Amino acid sequence: MALITGNVTKNAAVDPQTNIVATSNNFINLYSHYQQYSPDKLAKLYLKNGRGKLTKFTEMMGNTRFYAADTLTHSEMGRLQQISTNVAVSGDVFTCSVKHNLRPNEIIEISDGLVRKTAIVSSVTSDTVFVAENRESGAFGFTGNVNLFASSNSWNKGETNFETGKSWGMDTITNHTQIIKEAYFMNRSDVTSVIWVDVPQYPGGRGWFSVEVARTLDLYDNQIEYTHIFGRRATDNSAATAAGKAQGAKGMIQQIEERGNVGNEYISTKADLEDYAFRLKQQGVCRVLTAWSDHTQMNKFSDIASGLNAAYSAGANYGMFKNGKDMAVNMDFTTLSRSGVTFHTASLGILDDPNILGAEKIKEVAPACLLVPSGDKKVLEDGNSYSRPYFSTAYRKNSNMNRYREIEIFGRPFGTPSRKDKIEVLCTTEQSNQLIGAENYFIVNKASNFYS
């Protein structure tokens, strides 16, 4: 059975259109909504697509903190040991393309992909060249360039210690501030008007003013939420930057693409899940991920889980759930464990919304899911070590000003006096975010070749 895209009158069942109008005076026409339909009127206003408010995904993931400067900066330290790749070998002389950071008497493990040897560094010629002696008899016998790493060291009796020590650099991660605004305007004389419908989802009774202000604030919150997840900072050489427009902050996805892991196509098989689990093990210590997914990816996770039980097709049980004759089958799975990694699954509605990332020609290249780590990480800020969630939203604030949610109302009777014969509601937020340990994140796109 195929689900038809429209109804019997050939209209689209999922209509992405809306009645929003960008004007300086967004006031409902009283005739069409009062006199024309009175007295045959329904008392409740039905929001046929819901409030449209995005899930506060970012607040569920981590904490909300504050900052005072134009940027949000922290430092991260990478792996403990170094591997040198594509190293040229001539006899016992090794030439690296980058600094090898080796010292005499260090033992190194070497391989060309076919042969594995152990050697000891006898002398260091330069930052990129060193001499090492085979710890087995005969020549190394490598074919082509090799990869190598230091595994230990060895000394004769009475020899002194190393003449140089090692130090580890830090990566400085910076995100920038972004100012987001929204506004609502109404003629003061229209504020007293009363409409005949109630809107249960919003407080304030039957005044259209209170309904539209609430809708404006919902839209405003959505813009902030979308920016935290999907926002992209304009590049320095872009046309927008050249035109003097603010560059803005980096959202979660841009930071994952720059520093984390990316994948193409849905996670649809057990082997796919194992690949993601193995990559996570290679990257760090996190072993718990939450997959924030679209509708199709949620179903594919359930299909993977159900297929792990060979008896489900015979009706004995479905996945991990035993069925009785009076029991409905639960066909959704919220948690999967594979290869030592736990995957929690959750729906992210914005990926299916037909007015946002679920829209035609947009959904084809939109994310299938975000794999987000659980737990905290240690970071260095201002010379001090802090435990932070992997992701934090941040808002600008100091002792004199709080830019978390600035709502200013001008015009009586609700706000400060104004020369204009209007009510003005002005919203301003200055925000950024902090993503720690991007190597533990994954962004999976639906398209087969979106990431190359």
FIFI-318928 format. One record per residue (C-alpha): residue in one letter; x, y, z. Coordinates in steps of 0.02 Angstrom, whole numbers, padded with zeros to 5 digits, always signed. Layout:
N
AXYZ
...
***
This chain:
452
M+00000+00000+00000
A+00070+00169-00049
L+00036+00327+00049
I-00039+00456-00069
T+00039+00629-00063
G-00128+00719-00072
N-00313+00689-00039
V-00464+00652-00150
T-00475+00835-00201
K-00294+00827-00259
N-00234+00946-00125
A-00071+00913-00033
A-00099+00828+00133
V+00061+00902+00203
D+00049+01087+00166
P+00208+01182+00205
Q+00127+01349+00173
T+00081+01467+00314
N-00015+01629+00337
I+00129+01727+00410
V+00140+01903+00340
A+00292+02016+00362
T+00215+02187+00386
S+00237+02333+00502
N+00062+02303+00572
N+00016+02121+00597
F-00164+02140+00656
I-00305+02019+00618
N-00453+02083+00518
L-00596+02096+00643
Y-00735+02083+00514
S-00679+01917+00444
H-00652+01842+00616
Y-00797+01914+00712
Q-00949+01985+00624
Q-00940+01873+00470
Y-00943+01710+00568
S-01047+01760+00718
P-01145+01675+00793
D-01091+01510+00712
K-00920+01513+00789
L-00802+01389+00871
A-00730+01456+01031
K-00558+01380+01016
L-00425+01425+00890
Y-00347+01264+00826
L-00162+01271+00786
K-00169+01139+00649
N+00019+01113+00644
G+00049+01139+00830
R+00143+01286+00902
G+00289+01250+00787
K+00411+01270+00929
L+00573+01174+00908
T+00624+01051+01043
K+00754+01128+01158
F+00880+00999+01101
T+01030+01104+01151
E+00969+01130+01329
M+00936+00944+01351
M+01114+00906+01296
G+01211+01015+01415
N+01211+01168+01523
T+01184+01352+01488
R+01326+01467+01537
F+01374+01649+01515
Y+01522+01742+01439
A+01581+01922+01434
A+01700+01937+01284
D+01670+01934+01096
T+01732+01755+01084
L+01714+01593+01181
T+01881+01502+01191
H+01943+01341+01269
S+02095+01229+01244
E+02104+01044+01205
M+02252+00925+01211
G+02269+00785+01085
R+02339+00610+01089
L+02478+00555+01207
Q+02588+00473+01075
Q+02639+00522+00900
I+02646+00419+00741
S+02752+00473+00594
T+02681+00424+00424
N+02751+00410+00248
V+02931+00408+00311
A+03067+00378+00181
V+03202+00249+00224
S+03377+00238+00151
G+03481+00108+00241
D+03467+00161+00423
V+03423+00344+00386
F+03240+00394+00408
T+03172+00555+00333
C+03003+00619+00393
S+02888+00747+00313
V+02851+00828+00483
K+02946+00837+00648
H+02973+00664+00719
N+03006+00720+00901
L+03117+00568+00932
R+03271+00558+01044
P+03422+00440+01048
N+03388+00273+01134
E+03202+00274+01096
I+03136+00110+01028
I+03025+00126+00875
E+02901+00008+00792
I+02908+00017+00601
S+02804-00058+00460
D+02782-00037+00273
G+02618-00134+00279
L+02704-00301+00243
V+02857-00305+00354
R+02862-00257+00540
K+03027-00213+00623
T+03091-00142+00788
A+03236-00019+00792
I+03324+00097+00914
V+03365+00278+00875
S+03553+00301+00876
S+03564+00485+00828
V+03454+00631+00777
T+03515+00729+00626
S+03375+00860+00622
D+03193+00886+00668
T+03143+00776+00521
V+03293+00658+00499
F+03361+00524+00617
V+03465+00366+00613
A+03399+00204+00688
E+03478+00032+00701
N+03385-00130+00668
R+03363-00234+00826
E+03364-00392+00720
S+03504-00459+00611
G+03512-00403+00430
A+03435-00257+00337
F+03261-00188+00369
G+03196-00251+00201
F+03059-00119+00183
T+02971-00091+00017
G+02928+00092-00002
N+02892+00218+00136
V+02847+00167+00314
N+02747+00221+00466
L+02826+00218+00639
F+02800+00265+00821
A+02902+00265+00982
S+02854+00123+01098
S+02988+00124+01235
N+03175+00156+01265
S+03329+00058+01319
W+03495+00105+01405
N+03663+00030+01452
K+03722+00031+01631
G+03791+00197+01688
E+03719+00299+01543
T+03641+00467+01584
N+03458+00506+01556
F+03381+00597+01406
E+03454+00768+01370
T+03285+00836+01313
G+03109+00809+01376
K+02944+00811+01285
S+02798+00932+01296
W+02624+00930+01225
G+02544+01076+01136
M+02363+01129+01154
D+02234+01165+01020
T+02142+01328+01051
I+01959+01316+01000
T+01865+01479+00974
N+01684+01518+00936
H+01614+01691+00908
T+01467+01791+00971
Q+01307+01813+00869
I+01167+01938+00897
I+00992+01878+00853
K+00842+01995+00850
E+00655+01990+00820
A+00516+02121+00828
Y+00327+02140+00837
F+00226+02299+00807
M+00044+02348+00830
N-00057+02508+00826
R-00100+02557+01005
S-00283+02582+00961
D-00297+02399+00909
V-00230+02329+01072
T-00400+02340+01156
S-00487+02238+01020
V-00554+02069+01070
I-00571+01918+00955
W-00698+01782+00978
V-00575+01636+00988
D-00472+01569+01132
V-00299+01497+01103
P-00271+01366+01239
Q-00086+01348+01196
Y-00052+01530+01240
P-00092+01632+01394
G-00180+01799+01387
G-00362+01767+01345
R-00446+01826+01186
G-00338+01973+01140
W-00252+01948+00972
F-00107+02053+01032
S-00058+01923+01163
V-00074+01781+01036
E+00037+01860+00904
V+00168+01916+01031
A+00176+01736+01093
R+00195+01674+00914
T+00334+01800+00885
L+00426+01740+01040
D+00409+01558+00982
L+00484+01606+00813
Y+00623+01699+00903
D+00665+01547+01011
N+00667+01438+00854
Q+00793+01554+00772
I+00908+01542+00923
E+00891+01352+00931
Y+00921+01331+00745
T+01078+01440+00756
H+01151+01335+00897
I+01132+01175+00794
F+01140+01224+00610
G+01213+01399+00608
R+01365+01435+00498
R+01489+01574+00525
A+01521+01672+00366
T+01698+01651+00300
D+01818+01798+00300
N+01821+01809+00110
S+01634+01785+00080
A+01524+01911-00011
A+01420+01932+00148
T+01573+01979+00250
A+01634+02097+00113
A+01463+02182+00119
G+01489+02219+00303
K+01367+02090+00372
A+01403+02009+00540
Q+01492+01841+00522
G+01403+01760+00669
A+01439+01603+00769
K+01472+01423+00720
G+01334+01299+00756
M+01358+01121+00813
I+01358+01044+00639
Q+01489+01161+00566
Q+01604+01121+00712
I+01578+00934+00690
E+01616+00948+00505
E+01776+01044+00544
R+01841+00942+00692
G+01733+00786+00710
N+01668+00640+00605
V+01555+00641+00452
G+01461+00504+00362
N+01351+00481+00208
E+01185+00387+00195
Y+01076+00315+00331
I+01144+00197+00463
S+01045+00046+00404
T+01141-00113+00445
K+01227-00195+00590
A+01392-00172+00498
D+01359+00017+00487
L+01331+00023+00674
E+01492-00072+00704
D+01589+00051+00595
Y+01527+00199+00697
A+01565+00108+00860
F+01742+00069+00802
R+01774+00249+00749
L+01716+00308+00921
K+01837+00188+01005
Q+01978+00257+00898
Q+01937+00436+00943
G+01921+00446+01132
V+01848+00380+01293
C+01662+00410+01261
R+01560+00250+01243
V+01382+00320+01247
L+01302+00413+01101
T+01127+00482+01074
A+01069+00475+00893
W+00953+00624+00862
S+00868+00562+00705
D+00740+00595+00570
H+00591+00481+00544
T+00678+00362+00424
Q+00834+00343+00531
M+00728+00304+00684
N+00644+00163+00587
K+00811+00097+00525
F+00878+00089+00703
S+00725-00015+00752
D+00751-00128+00601
I+00934-00156+00649
A+00885-00202+00827
S+00744-00317+00776
G+00855-00409+00653
L+00979-00453+00790
N+00853-00582+00855
A+00839-00726+00734
A+00672-00786+00807
Y+00572-00627+00782
S+00506-00675+00608
A+00425-00832+00681
G+00325-00728+00804
A+00412-00787+00962
N+00469-00613+01003
Y+00522-00453+00919
G+00695-00395+00963
M+00709-00388+01152
F+00520-00385+01183
K+00423-00544+01223
N+00245-00545+01154
G+00090-00614+01233
K-00079-00641+01150
D-00153-00490+01240
M-00003-00379+01216
A+00032-00256+01076
V+00203-00271+00998
N+00322-00129+01039
M+00418-00106+00877
D+00522+00045+00927
F+00692+00030+01008
T+00764+00169+01112
T+00933+00094+01156
L+01054-00017+01059
S+01221-00086+01119
R+01348-00145+00993
S+01536-00174+01002
G+01545-00099+01176
V+01457+00063+01126
T+01281+00111+01181
F+01172+00204+01056
H+01018+00293+01124
T+00893+00348+00991
A+00782+00501+00994
S+00680+00596+00865
L+00733+00770+00810
G+00575+00845+00736
I+00662+00987+00643
L+00733+00858+00521
D+00557+00809+00464
D+00470+00978+00471
P+00408+01018+00293
N+00439+01203+00321
I+00618+01179+00377
L+00739+01035+00344
G+00601+00917+00289
A+00555+01026+00140
E+00570+00964-00038
K+00742+00994-00117
I+00810+01027+00057
K+00776+00861+00141
E+00875+00767+00008
V+01037+00844+00073
A+00985+00870+00254
P+01057+00771+00400
A+00991+00597+00436
C+01050+00605+00616
L+01169+00683+00740
L+01268+00565+00852
V+01304+00661+01012
P+01414+00600+01157
S+01355+00590+01336
G+01459+00646+01486
D+01583+00783+01528
K+01759+00831+01471
K+01901+00923+01557
V+01949+01086+01471
L+02070+01228+01508
E+01995+01403+01518
D+02089+01556+01580
G+02225+01443+01649
N+02103+01340+01753
S+02035+01165+01723
Y+01845+01144+01713
S+01729+00998+01688
R+01609+01044+01548
P+01473+00950+01456
Y+01520+00905+01278
F+01406+01045+01220
S+01353+01205+01308
T+01249+01351+01252
A+01316+01520+01308
Y+01244+01694+01323
R+01330+01860+01349
K+01317+01930+01524
N+01410+02030+01655
S+01364+02118+01816
N+01281+02262+01722
M+01197+02177+01574
N+01113+02012+01533
R+01090+01974+01347
Y+01009+01804+01374
R+00835+01865+01326
E+00814+02053+01313
I+00630+02092+01287
E+00595+02278+01273
I+00417+02344+01258
F+00384+02523+01205
G+00214+02608+01209
R+00076+02614+01337
P-00010+02521+01419
F+00120+02381+01420
G+00288+02467+01402
T+00383+02627+01425
P+00310+02787+01350
S+00345+02817+01166
R+00310+02958+01044
K+00247+02830+00919
D+00064+02781+00924
K+00117+02599+00920
I+00162+02454+01033
E+00337+02389+00993
V+00405+02225+01061
L+00592+02210+01026
C+00690+02050+01061
T+00879+02035+01070
T+00992+01889+01116
E+01181+01881+01105
Q+01236+01702+01107
S+01368+01574+01062
N+01405+01393+01105
Q+01549+01282+01156
L+01578+01110+01081
I+01710+01006+01169
G+01787+00846+01103
A+01719+00857+00926
E+01805+00691+00887
N+01665+00606+00985
Y+01527+00679+00874
F+01459+00619+00707
I+01351+00706+00578
V+01268+00586+00455
N+01196+00655+00293
K+01062+00570+00189
A+01149+00595+00022
S+01269+00461-00036
N+01408+00582-00085
F+01374+00737+00019
Y+01540+00720+00109
S+01687+00670+00002
***
